[in-house]
């Protein structure tokens, strides 16, 4: 089940809830108020680390190629 982040409008505290998409928003664990709103949070993919490395390596290679082309144009 996903983890959702909520903000309590009553006590202004943020909290997380593990719940199904079919469940209603729960009450605030700090003040027990039901006046809460869901916060849109960033996602994190556990296996995405290798994608970042591959993208950064590809970007570095692309910059190297561009630099080599520029140097070759200067010598001609």
Buried (B, 14 or more C-beta within 10 A) or exposed (E): EEEBBBBBEBEEBEBEBEBEEEEEBBBBEEEEEEEBEEEEEEEEEEEEEEEEEEEEEEEEEEEEEEEEEEEEEEEE
